[in-house]
């Protein structure tokens, strides 16, 4: 089992944070920017599609999707922040883990930081460190040898 990467977007679609753990190689900053735009476009389209075909109304209609190579896990906060984690196919439902990242790491080290600008990309070393430690302690985090 493995975690590949993780994104945080604000409600306007700005990528606030991106990290890759088990990918091929670390992408360049222009590749990251391009991938962020593609990811947000995909999310926007999927959410729109799901809401149009769903027989019920509800905010939490879209939580994940799978391909034959990976699983995209999605969590949107009440304030409109979007958390995306790509994992391998064997990882189950991680919605509670995504909520924990928001509540215990993002809120604690970004929202409660009086010097943090919530509309700008995350630059807090403490947030980055806490998130990295949390992810690497998950039972399904498996770094490539």
C-alpha positions as CSV (number, residue, x, y, z in Angstrom):
1,X,0.0,0.0,0.0
2,X,1.2,3.5,-0.7
3,X,0.4,7.2,-0.6
4,X,1.5,9.0,-3.8
5,X,0.7,12.7,-3.3
6,X,-1.4,15.2,-1.5
7,X,-3.0,18.6,-2.6
8,X,-4.8,21.4,-0.7
9,X,-6.9,23.9,-2.7
10,X,-8.8,26.9,-1.5
11,X,-12.3,27.6,-2.6
12,X,-11.1,29.7,-5.5
13,X,-9.0,26.9,-6.9
14,X,-5.6,28.1,-5.8
15,X,-3.3,25.3,-4.9
16,X,-2.1,26.0,-1.4
17,X,0.0,23.0,-0.9
18,X,1.4,20.0,-2.8
19,X,3.7,17.2,-1.7
20,X,4.7,13.9,-3.4
21,X,5.9,10.9,-1.5
22,X,6.0,7.8,-3.7
23,X,6.2,9.1,-7.2
24,X,8.6,8.6,-10.0
25,X,10.7,11.7,-9.4
26,X,10.1,15.1,-7.8
27,X,8.4,17.3,-10.5
28,X,9.7,20.8,-11.4
29,X,7.8,23.8,-10.1
30,X,6.2,24.4,-13.5
31,X,5.1,20.8,-13.7
32,X,3.6,21.0,-10.2
33,X,1.7,24.2,-11.2
34,X,0.4,22.4,-14.4
35,X,-0.6,19.3,-12.4
36,X,-2.4,21.5,-9.8
37,X,-4.4,23.1,-12.6
38,X,-5.3,19.7,-14.1
39,X,-6.3,18.3,-10.7
40,X,-8.5,21.2,-9.9
41,X,-10.2,21.0,-13.3
42,X,-10.7,17.3,-12.8
43,X,-12.3,17.9,-9.4
44,X,-14.5,20.7,-10.7
45,X,-15.8,18.5,-13.5
46,X,-16.3,15.4,-11.4
47,X,-18.2,17.3,-8.7
48,X,-20.4,18.9,-11.3
49,X,-21.0,15.5,-13.0
50,X,-21.8,13.8,-9.7
51,X,-24.2,16.5,-8.6
52,X,-26.1,16.4,-11.9
53,X,-26.6,12.7,-12.0
54,X,-27.1,12.1,-8.3
55,X,-30.7,11.2,-7.3
56,X,-30.3,13.0,-4.0
57,X,-29.1,16.4,-2.9
58,X,-26.1,16.5,-0.6
59,X,-22.7,18.1,-0.1
60,X,-20.8,14.9,0.5
61,X,-21.7,13.1,-2.8
62,X,-18.2,12.7,-4.1
63,X,-15.5,11.2,-1.9
64,X,-13.2,9.2,-4.2
65,X,-12.8,7.6,-7.6
66,X,-10.6,4.7,-8.8
67,X,-8.7,4.0,-11.9
68,X,-6.7,0.8,-12.7
69,X,-3.6,2.5,-11.3
70,X,-4.6,4.7,-8.3
71,X,-7.4,6.0,-6.1
72,X,-8.1,9.7,-5.7
73,X,-9.5,10.5,-2.2
74,X,-11.4,13.8,-1.7
75,X,-12.5,15.8,1.3
76,X,-14.0,19.3,1.2
77,X,-14.3,21.3,4.4
78,X,-17.3,23.5,5.3
79,X,-15.1,26.5,4.4
80,X,-14.5,25.2,0.9
81,X,-10.9,23.9,1.3
82,X,-10.3,20.8,-0.8
83,X,-8.0,18.0,0.4
84,X,-6.9,15.4,-2.2
85,X,-4.8,12.4,-1.5
86,X,-3.8,9.9,-4.3
87,X,-3.1,6.4,-3.0
88,X,-2.8,2.9,-4.5
89,X,-5.8,0.8,-5.0
90,X,-5.5,-1.3,-1.8
91,X,-6.0,1.7,0.5
92,X,-9.6,1.8,1.9
93,X,-11.8,4.7,2.9
94,X,-9.5,7.5,4.3
95,X,-12.2,10.2,4.8
96,X,-11.5,10.2,8.6
97,X,-7.8,10.6,8.0
98,X,-8.4,13.6,5.7
99,X,-10.6,15.1,8.3
100,X,-7.9,14.6,10.9
101,X,-5.4,16.3,8.6
102,X,-7.7,19.3,8.4
103,X,-8.7,19.5,12.0
104,X,-5.5,18.6,13.8
105,X,-2.8,19.8,11.4
106,X,-4.2,22.5,9.1
107,X,-6.4,24.3,11.6
108,X,-3.8,24.0,14.4
109,X,-0.7,25.2,12.4
110,X,-2.2,27.3,9.6
111,X,-5.6,28.7,10.6
112,X,-4.6,29.5,14.2
113,X,-1.3,31.1,13.1
114,X,-1.8,34.8,13.2
115,X,1.0,35.3,10.6
116,X,-0.4,32.9,8.1
117,X,-2.1,34.3,5.0
118,X,-4.8,31.8,4.2
119,X,-5.1,32.9,0.6
120,X,-1.4,32.2,-0.1
121,X,0.4,28.8,-0.5
122,X,1.4,27.1,2.8
123,X,5.0,27.9,3.8
124,X,4.9,27.0,7.5
125,X,7.7,24.6,8.3
126,X,5.8,23.4,11.3
127,X,2.8,22.4,9.3
128,X,4.9,20.7,6.7
129,X,6.8,18.8,9.4
130,X,3.7,17.7,11.3
131,X,1.9,16.6,8.1
132,X,4.9,14.6,6.9
133,X,5.2,12.9,10.3
134,X,1.5,12.1,10.4
135,X,1.5,10.6,6.8
136,X,4.6,8.6,7.4
137,X,3.1,7.1,10.5
138,X,0.0,5.8,8.7
139,X,-0.1,2.0,8.4
140,X,-0.5,2.1,4.7
141,X,2.4,4.6,4.0
142,X,4.9,2.5,2.2
143,X,7.9,4.4,0.7
144,X,9.5,3.1,-2.4
145,X,12.8,1.3,-1.6
